[in-house]
Amino acid sequence: MGRILRTRSGLAAVVLLVAAAGAGAGWHFLFSGRGVPESKELGRFVRAKPPVPVVFTARTEPTNLEAPAPQADGFHYPGTIPWAAREGRLRLLNTDGSVYELTWGRPLPDGGTLIDVMSPSVSLDGTRVLFAGRRAAPDAGRWRIYEVGVDGRGLKALTGGPDDPGCVAAPPLRYAGDGTRMPDADRRRLDYDDVDPTDLGPSGFAFASSRLPDLGRDHARRATQIWKWAPGAAAPAPLTANRNNDRWPVLAGGDRVLFSQWSRNREAVTADFSDVRPVSAGGSFATVPPDHWMASWAMPNGAQVGFAVKCTEPVWRPRPLFNGRVAFMTDTPDRSGRVRIAQADWGYLRAAPSSLAPGADVPSLFGGALLFGPDRDSEGHELTAGSPAPVPGGAVVFSACRVGSPSGDFGLYVVSDDWAGGAPAPQLLFDDPAFADGEPVAVYARGHTAVFREEPVATGGALALARPHSGPAGYLENLAVLAAIRSPIPRRYAPTDRPGDPRYNPVIPPPTGVTAVAFYAARRDRFDDPERPRVVGEWEKRVVAPVSPGGQLRAWVPSDPLAPLVLAGLDATGNVARWTGATKDAAGRTPTYVAYAGDHYSGVRANGYHYCNGCHTGHTFDLADVRERQK
């Protein structure tokens, strides 16, 4: 282990070695009384003992590396099951080198068994593993959330039980083997997938789910959003509103639920700036619809969302590190289908296609690191690597396989998180040649709580509607529409700079002339028409709310989970506002910014309070210390 921990900082190496020694002794004692026997036949695949126990999946195919849901393949039951492998097992590698099967062949309380598992995470107190699982036949094999103790006891389902209401609306039509149409009520109860769980402690747990039925616009991939199931609640509630895929949530420092968002809105600002509409409707446009993955965050109470890492590279499965940065999985420059691991500073911003003219770049006005992890093993073989996760003491555990090896030949590796001068070679921990070993998560108690109070809702307001509305509404407040949002990345300041004042240290120059905010509804697809299997969701302007001369917005807006919103700032003429910055981009052009938040869809909770920042390219940034903490 010491061979790969000779980082550029001797102190870092010592800290990690001490953590390994201390944690190893404690965890060996904890696991001395287990609910499952040691799988001694797996001992020959252990290459090194980890500093803390590691939970991971062993699957016949590495589908956990795939971010978007697959294209749907028709309307016959049970439909397309995303990210499925023929077989998947949940395992634990202990600090003494012992290995345990936590799910394979284990009976559930109702007698069923699991044939596949994915996306494990460890509870905040370090005692339970939350994961997605699929049941064996005769069950349809859709994903549900399960948990099991790290000692192998207490295997049970957390979602999909008899009291789970399932989908919010009727999901895609399904026809049984005899050709009869399945009733809407049955489909709502059965036809959804819950994946990627994360513990929120006393606030419950969060996960990604397709309970808001939608196939997105211009494709047929089942949409997923981030959901939270609070203790005692009869049903989960969505924290996000994507019409594409939100994946891999995790509770980070600063009480933020960090997740990966497929930013794929299919609407853009028209060439004359008079409107926002879907590009599939035809015409000329002043902006381009985005199509990239970024790291975002959401408050566990659903009051606010924001961005964490926006770069030209995709950001998949973001995880906070002990060094304060965000680690994630991304692709290689050649777009060959290989993946690699990287880490970036919180607030790293290099892409904002929805609010820039086609081909324009965000000027690099500030620093911030984007560092890439090891791409070769200790013997110099090129690697494809993914699913990084923090390890106490300053390390990263991840899965990887040698380039050219069979796709299932993934093993578990560990490496220091100090990549400033190039990442050191990793050390192989475990490699079962019969399975793709992946999604490793270190087992330790985390220093997070996620206890949130609901913000009070203002009363006495009136809906600023573009058309009549009689349904529920939510309250939105924005006190910084015209304000500059400070640069999130630390940099060297000249004596005249005022780093604590956003007026003097903006990430993007503030907008000018925004007098109102328009709210567009991007209605989800419907699947309840007996004649049409898919009724494509409509696009319509619903609300135009005034902005005060001081740049403040307070408005009640319609709340409908089946009609997420997209926001645009309007000028005095009613057109989408735009302004020009003073700093040139990498191509020497002076960018023109557009007051259009078209890189995400927004959800508004009925009678809930919501807050957002700004009305420009650097919007929704929020200072937060996301450094991983060990309790």
CORCOR-V385188 format. One record per residue. N is the residue number from 1. OMEGA is omega as a letter, one per 20 degrees, with the letter a starting at -180 (none if undefined). Layout:
N/OMEGA ; N/OMEGA
//
This chain:
1/a ; 2/a ; 3/a ; 4/a ; 5/r ; 6/a ; 7/r ; 8/r ; 9/r ; 10/r ; 11/a ; 12/a ; 13/a ; 14/a ; 15/a ; 16/r ; 17/r ; 18/r ; 19/a ; 20/a ; 21/a ; 22/a ; 23/a ; 24/a ; 25/a ; 26/a ; 27/r ; 28/r ; 29/a ; 30/a ; 31/a ; 32/r ; 33/a ; 34/r ; 35/r ; 36/r ; 37/r ; 38/r ; 39/a ; 40/a ; 41/r ; 42/a ; 43/a ; 44/r ; 45/r ; 46/a ; 47/r ; 48/r ; 49/a ; 50/r ; 51/r ; 52/r ; 53/a ; 54/r ; 55/a ; 56/r ; 57/r ; 58/a ; 59/a ; 60/r ; 61/a ; 62/a ; 63/r ; 64/r ; 65/a ; 66/a ; 67/a ; 68/r ; 69/r ; 70/r ; 71/r ; 72/a ; 73/r ; 74/a ; 75/r ; 76/a ; 77/j ; 78/a ; 79/r ; 80/r ; 81/a ; 82/r ; 83/a ; 84/r ; 85/r ; 86/a ; 87/r ; 88/a ; 89/r ; 90/a ; 91/r ; 92/r ; 93/a ; 94/a ; 95/r ; 96/r ; 97/r ; 98/a ; 99/a ; 100/r ; 101/a ; 102/a ; 103/a ; 104/a ; 105/a ; 106/r ; 107/r ; 108/a ; 109/r ; 110/r ; 111/r ; 112/r ; 113/a ; 114/r ; 115/a ; 116/r ; 117/a ; 118/r ; 119/r ; 120/r ; 121/a ; 122/a ; 123/a ; 124/a ; 125/r ; 126/a ; 127/a ; 128/r ; 129/r ; 130/a ; 131/r ; 132/a ; 133/r ; 134/a ; 135/r ; 136/r ; 137/j ; 138/r ; 139/a ; 140/r ; 141/r ; 142/a ; 143/r ; 144/a ; 145/r ; 146/r ; 147/r ; 148/r ; 149/r ; 150/r ; 151/r ; 152/a ; 153/r ; 154/r ; 155/a ; 156/r ; 157/r ; 158/r ; 159/r ; 160/r ; 161/a ; 162/r ; 163/r ; 164/a ; 165/r ; 166/a ; 167/r ; 168/r ; 169/a ; 170/r ; 171/a ; 172/r ; 173/r ; 174/r ; 175/r ; 176/a ; 177/r ; 178/r ; 179/r ; 180/a ; 181/r ; 182/r ; 183/r ; 184/a ; 185/r ; 186/a ; 187/r ; 188/a ; 189/a ; 190/a ; 191/r ; 192/r ; 193/r ; 194/a ; 195/r ; 196/a ; 197/r ; 198/a ; 199/r ; 200/r ; 201/a ; 202/r ; 203/r ; 204/r ; 205/r ; 206/a ; 207/r ; 208/a ; 209/r ; 210/a ; 211/r ; 212/a ; 213/a ; 214/r ; 215/r ; 216/r ; 217/r ; 218/r ; 219/a ; 220/r ; 221/a ; 222/a ; 223/r ; 224/r ; 225/r ; 226/a ; 227/r ; 228/r ; 229/a ; 230/r ; 231/r ; 232/a ; 233/r ; 234/a ; 235/r ; 236/r ; 237/a ; 238/r ; 239/r ; 240/a ; 241/a ; 242/r ; 243/r ; 244/a ; 245/r ; 246/a ; 247/r ; 248/r ; 249/r ; 250/r ; 251/a ; 252/r ; 253/a ; 254/r ; 255/r ; 256/r ; 257/a ; 258/a ; 259/r ; 260/a ; 261/r ; 262/a ; 263/a ; 264/r ; 265/a ; 266/r ; 267/a ; 268/r ; 269/a ; 270/a ; 271/r ; 272/r ; 273/a ; 274/a ; 275/r ; 276/a ; 277/r ; 278/r ; 279/r ; 280/r ; 281/r ; 282/a ; 283/r ; 284/a ; 285/r ; 286/r ; 287/r ; 288/r ; 289/a ; 290/r ; 291/r ; 292/r ; 293/r ; 294/r ; 295/r ; 296/r ; 297/r ; 298/r ; 299/r ; 300/r ; 301/r ; 302/a ; 303/a ; 304/r ; 305/r ; 306/r ; 307/r ; 308/r ; 309/r ; 310/r ; 311/a ; 312/r ; 313/r ; 314/r ; 315/a ; 316/r ; 317/r ; 318/r ; 319/r ; 320/r ; 321/r ; 322/r ; 323/r ; 324/r ; 325/r ; 326/r ; 327/r ; 328/r ; 329/r ; 330/a ; 331/a ; 332/a ; 333/a ; 334/r ; 335/a ; 336/a ; 337/r ; 338/r ; 339/r ; 340/a ; 341/a ; 342/r ; 343/a ; 344/r ; 345/r ; 346/r ; 347/r ; 348/a ; 349/r ; 350/a ; 351/r ; 352/a ; 353/a ; 354/a ; 355/r ; 356/r ; 357/r ; 358/r ; 359/a ; 360/a ; 361/r ; 362/r ; 363/r ; 364/a ; 365/a ; 366/a ; 367/a ; 368/a ; 369/r ; 370/a ; 371/a ; 372/a ; 373/a ; 374/r ; 375/r ; 376/r ; 377/a ; 378/r ; 379/r ; 380/r ; 381/r ; 382/a ; 383/q ; 384/a ; 385/a ; 386/r ; 387/r ; 388/r ; 389/a ; 390/r ; 391/r ; 392/a ; 393/r ; 394/r ; 395/r ; 396/r ; 397/a ; 398/r ; 399/a ; 400/r ; 401/r ; 402/r ; 403/a ; 404/r ; 405/r ; 406/a ; 407/a ; 408/a ; 409/r ; 410/r ; 411/a ; 412/a ; 413/r ; 414/a ; 415/r ; 416/r ; 417/r ; 418/a ; 419/a ; 420/r ; 421/a ; 422/a ; 423/r ; 424/r ; 425/a ; 426/r ; 427/r ; 428/r ; 429/a ; 430/r ; 431/r ; 432/a ; 433/a ; 434/a ; 435/r ; 436/a ; 437/a ; 438/r ; 439/a ; 440/r ; 441/r ; 442/a ; 443/r ; 444/r ; 445/a ; 446/a ; 447/r ; 448/a ; 449/r ; 450/r ; 451/a ; 452/r ; 453/r ; 454/r ; 455/r ; 456/a ; 457/r ; 458/r ; 459/r ; 460/r ; 461/r ; 462/r ; 463/r ; 464/a ; 465/r ; 466/r ; 467/a ; 468/r ; 469/a ; 470/a ; 471/a ; 472/a ; 473/r ; 474/a ; 475/a ; 476/r ; 477/r ; 478/a ; 479/a ; 480/a ; 481/a ; 482/a ; 483/r ; 484/r ; 485/a ; 486/r ; 487/a ; 488/a ; 489/r ; 490/r ; 491/r ; 492/a ; 493/r ; 494/a ; 495/a ; 496/r ; 497/r ; 498/a ; 499/a ; 500/a ; 501/a ; 502/r ; 503/a ; 504/a ; 505/a ; 506/r ; 507/r ; 508/r ; 509/a ; 510/r ; 511/r ; 512/r ; 513/r ; 514/a ; 515/a ; 516/r ; 517/r ; 518/r ; 519/r ; 520/r ; 521/r ; 522/a ; 523/r ; 524/r ; 525/r ; 526/a ; 527/a ; 528/r ; 529/a ; 530/a ; 531/a ; 532/a ; 533/a ; 534/r ; 535/a ; 536/a ; 537/a ; 538/r ; 539/a ; 540/r ; 541/a ; 542/a ; 543/r ; 544/a ; 545/a ; 546/r ; 547/a ; 548/r ; 549/r ; 550/r ; 551/a ; 552/r ; 553/r ; 554/a ; 555/r ; 556/a ; 557/a ; 558/r ; 559/a ; 560/a ; 561/r ; 562/r ; 563/r ; 564/a ; 565/r ; 566/a ; 567/r ; 568/r ; 569/a ; 570/r ; 571/a ; 572/r ; 573/a ; 574/r ; 575/r ; 576/a ; 577/r ; 578/r ; 579/a ; 580/r ; 581/a ; 582/a ; 583/a ; 584/r ; 585/a ; 586/a ; 587/r ; 588/a ; 589/r ; 590/a ; 591/r ; 592/a ; 593/a ; 594/a ; 595/a ; 596/r ; 597/a ; 598/r ; 599/r ; 600/r ; 601/a ; 602/r ; 603/r ; 604/a ; 605/r ; 606/a ; 607/a ; 608/r ; 609/r ; 610/r ; 611/r ; 612/a ; 613/r ; 614/r ; 615/a ; 616/a ; 617/a ; 618/a ; 619/r ; 620/r ; 621/a ; 622/r ; 623/r ; 624/r ; 625/a ; 626/a ; 627/r ; 628/a ; 629/r ; 630/a ; 631/none
//
